[in-house]
Amino acid sequence: MDEYRKSNRELWNNWARMHFSSPTSNYDVATFKAGRNTLYSVDREELGDVAGKSLLHLQCHFGADTLSLARLGARVTGVDFSSEAIAIARQLSDELEIPARFVQSDILALPDVLDGQFDIVFTSHGVLGWLPDLRRWGEVVAHFLKPGGTFCLVEGHPFAHVFHGEPGVLEVRYPYFEQPEPLRFETKGSYGDPESDYESVEYYWSHSLSEIVNALLGAGLALVHLREFDFLSWQMGTNMEQGADGYWRLPAGYPPLPFMFALKAVKPG
């Protein structure tokens, strides 16, 4: 596990620097600094009005979404295991004079370094595959929610992760259910900066939809709803096309398939 965690942390430290500073990065930091809200429409719908609420953002990367939530009036705390990402997030918070707290921690060990409970816990878009233990993840989410608090998750659909996408072809290549060992990928560039020459190794854990839901139910949360979508916030397959709304979809001729889901749960109390 240490080998996997070390490799992924090195990967994300490099990706954080690339996504923040590279001229070819898709993150478009300049427009964010100028006031652009980086949250996707589905995120905004799931979260609702966050003004005046305390919000914990798990796996926040370099904090653009976290600070966008602060601009909407939330009292935010962002967490990521990448030291580079957290350093950039703090830099942005100071530069833009947006109040926020940022904590560097492995998510599964967060109760050891962070106190308090929150009205909302939020995480989104490409987060769960980096976590080896969803049972523990569910416990962490429940630990930080106030009684009556809300958890919101927007994520790529596990069904879509079984496919390897090439132009005109969707090939089933990867497991849907959890496996003893993570998948290993040798990658060049990143999802946020595909033009980069940076080469890396990433380790990724498969999690089924039932595993995700049961991790939260097992931690004592109550499911409010589960929504599924035939689009995604990033280009998972090379034949996907981006619409005017910013989401990626399969081209005409394919049947509707689940590519993203949104889940809301509450902590009884």
C-alpha positions in Angstrom: 0.0 0.0 0.0 2.9 2.4 0.8 4.2 1.9 -2.8 0.8 2.7 -4.3 0.2 5.8 -2.0 3.7 7.1 -2.6 3.4 6.8 -6.4 0.0 8.5 -6.5 1.1 11.3 -4.2 4.1 12.0 -6.4 1.7 12.0 -9.4 -0.7 14.5 -7.9 2.1 16.8 -6.7 3.3 17.0 -10.2 -0.2 17.3 -11.6 -1.0 20.1 -9.2 1.9 22.2 -10.5 1.0 21.4 -14.1 -2.7 22.2 -13.7 -2.0 25.5 -12.0 0.9 26.9 -14.1 1.0 25.1 -17.5 -0.1 27.3 -20.4 -1.8 24.3 -21.9 -3.8 23.4 -18.7 -7.5 23.0 -19.0 -8.0 24.5 -15.6 -7.8 28.1 -17.0 -6.6 29.6 -13.7 -6.6 33.2 -15.1 -10.4 33.2 -15.6 -10.9 31.6 -12.2 -8.9 34.4 -10.6 -11.0 36.9 -12.5 -14.2 35.5 -10.9 -15.3 32.4 -12.9 -17.1 29.8 -10.8 -15.5 26.4 -11.5 -18.4 24.3 -10.2 -20.3 22.2 -12.7 -24.1 22.7 -13.0 -24.8 19.3 -11.4 -22.6 20.2 -8.5 -24.5 23.4 -7.9 -27.9 21.6 -8.2 -26.9 18.9 -5.7 -25.4 21.3 -3.1 -28.1 24.0 -3.3 -27.7 27.2 -1.4 -24.4 27.0 0.6 -24.4 30.5 1.9 -23.6 30.7 5.6 -22.9 26.9 5.9 -19.8 25.1 7.0 -18.5 22.9 4.2 -15.8 20.3 4.1 -14.4 19.6 0.6 -12.6 16.3 0.3 -9.9 15.7 -2.3 -10.0 19.4 -3.3 -6.9 19.4 -5.5 -5.5 23.0 -5.6 -8.7 24.5 -4.3 -10.5 26.2 -7.3 -13.8 24.5 -6.5 -13.3 25.0 -2.8 -12.8 28.8 -3.3 -15.7 28.9 -5.7 -17.9 27.6 -2.9 -16.5 30.3 -0.6 -17.4 32.9 -3.2 -21.0 31.5 -2.9 -20.9 32.2 0.9 -19.8 28.9 2.4 -17.3 28.6 5.2 -14.9 26.2 3.6 -12.3 23.7 4.5 -10.5 21.9 1.7 -8.5 18.7 2.1 -6.1 16.9 -0.2 -3.2 14.5 0.3 -0.9 16.4 -2.1 1.3 18.9 -0.4 1.8 20.9 -3.6 -1.9 21.2 -4.2 -2.5 22.5 -0.6 0.3 25.0 -0.9 -1.2 26.3 -4.2 -4.7 26.4 -2.6 -3.4 28.5 0.3 -1.5 30.8 -2.1 -4.7 31.4 -4.1 -6.8 32.0 -0.9 -4.3 34.7 0.2 -3.9 36.2 -3.3 -7.6 36.5 -3.9 -8.5 37.3 -0.3 -11.0 34.5 -0.1 -11.2 33.1 3.4 -10.6 29.3 3.5 -8.8 26.7 5.5 -6.7 24.0 3.7 -5.5 20.8 5.3 -3.0 18.3 3.9 -4.0 14.8 4.8 -4.7 11.3 3.5 -8.5 11.3 3.5 -8.7 8.0 5.3 -6.6 9.4 8.2 -8.3 12.8 8.3 -9.9 12.4 11.8 -6.4 12.3 13.2 -5.6 15.8 12.1 -8.9 17.7 11.8 -11.5 18.5 14.4 -15.1 19.6 14.1 -18.2 18.8 12.1 -19.7 20.4 9.1 -23.1 21.2 7.6 -22.0 19.8 4.3 -19.4 17.3 3.1 -18.7 17.4 -0.6 -16.5 15.5 -3.1 -16.6 15.3 -6.9 -15.3 14.2 -10.3 -12.6 11.6 -10.3 -12.1 11.1 -6.6 -13.1 7.6 -5.5 -10.7 5.5 -7.6 -7.7 6.9 -5.6 -9.1 5.4 -2.4 -8.4 1.8 -1.5 -10.9 1.4 1.3 -14.4 2.8 0.8 -15.7 1.4 4.1 -13.3 3.7 5.9 -14.1 6.5 3.6 -17.8 6.2 4.5 -16.8 6.4 8.2 -14.8 9.5 7.6 -17.7 11.2 5.8 -20.1 10.4 8.6 -17.5 11.4 11.3 -17.3 15.0 9.9 -21.1 15.5 9.3 -23.2 17.3 11.9 -26.4 15.5 12.8 -28.8 16.5 10.0 -25.8 17.4 7.8 -25.7 16.6 4.1 -23.2 14.6 2.0 -23.0 15.3 -1.7 -21.0 13.2 -4.2 -20.8 13.8 -8.0 -18.6 11.2 -9.7 -17.9 9.2 -12.8 -20.2 6.2 -13.0 -18.5 2.9 -12.1 -20.1 1.2 -15.1 -18.3 3.6 -17.5 -15.0 2.8 -16.0 -15.1 -0.8 -17.4 -14.5 0.6 -21.0 -11.4 1.5 -22.9 -12.4 4.1 -25.4 -11.1 4.3 -29.0 -12.7 6.1 -32.0 -15.8 4.2 -32.8 -15.2 1.5 -30.3 -16.0 0.9 -26.6 -14.1 -2.2 -25.4 -14.8 -3.8 -22.1 -11.3 -4.0 -20.5 -11.4 -3.2 -16.8 -13.2 -4.8 -13.7 -16.5 -3.3 -12.4 -16.2 -4.8 -8.9 -13.5 -4.1 -6.3 -10.3 -6.2 -6.8 -7.6 -7.1 -4.2 -5.0 -5.0 -6.1 -5.4 -1.7 -7.9 -5.2 -1.2 -11.6 -1.8 0.1 -12.8 -1.6 2.7 -15.6 1.4 4.2 -17.2 0.3 7.7 -18.3 1.7 10.7 -20.2 0.5 14.1 -19.4 -2.7 14.3 -17.4 -6.5 14.7 -17.8 -6.0 18.4 -17.2 -3.0 18.9 -19.4 -2.8 16.3 -22.1 -0.2 18.2 -24.0 2.4 17.7 -21.2 5.3 15.3 -21.6 5.2 14.3 -18.0 5.2 10.5 -17.6 4.0 8.8 -14.5 2.5 5.6 -13.0 -0.9 5.7 -11.3 -2.7 3.2 -9.2 -6.5 3.1 -9.3 -9.1 1.1 -7.4 -12.3 -0.1 -8.9 -15.5 0.5 -6.8 -19.0 -0.6 -7.8 -22.0 1.5 -7.3 -23.3 -0.9 -4.6 -19.9 -0.6 -2.8 -20.2 3.2 -2.8 -23.7 3.3 -1.5 -23.2 0.6 1.1 -20.1 2.3 2.4 -22.3 5.3 3.3 -25.3 3.3 4.6 -22.9 1.2 6.7 -21.6 4.4 8.3 -25.1 5.3 9.4 -26.1 7.8 6.6 -29.5 7.8 5.0 -29.7 8.0 1.2 -31.8 10.9 -0.1 -31.4 10.2 -3.8 -29.2 8.7 -6.6 -29.2 10.3 -10.0 -27.5 8.9 -13.2 -26.5 10.8 -16.3 -25.5 9.9 -19.8 -22.7 12.6 -19.8 -19.5 13.2 -18.0 -17.4 16.1 -16.9 -14.3 14.9 -18.6 -13.4 13.1 -21.9 -13.3 9.4 -20.8 -13.1 8.0 -24.3 -11.4 9.4 -27.3 -14.6 9.4 -29.3 -16.6 11.5 -26.8 -17.8 14.9 -27.9 -18.1 18.0 -25.7 -21.4 19.9 -25.7 -22.1 23.6 -25.2 -22.9 22.8 -21.5 -19.3 21.6 -21.0 -20.2 17.9 -20.6 -18.8 15.1 -22.7 -21.1 12.6 -24.4 -20.9 9.6 -26.8 -21.6 10.6 -30.5 -24.8 9.8 -32.3 -25.4 6.2 -32.8 -24.6 5.0 -29.3 -27.4 4.1 -26.9 -27.6 6.2 -23.7 -25.1 4.8 -21.1 -24.5 5.9 -17.5 -21.3 8.0 -17.4 -21.9 10.1 -14.2 -23.9 9.9 -11.1 -24.9 12.2 -8.2 -25.7 11.0 -4.7 -27.0 12.8 -1.7 -27.2 11.4 1.8 -27.9 12.8 5.3 -26.7 12.0 8.8 -29.7 11.3 11.0 -30.2 13.6 13.9 
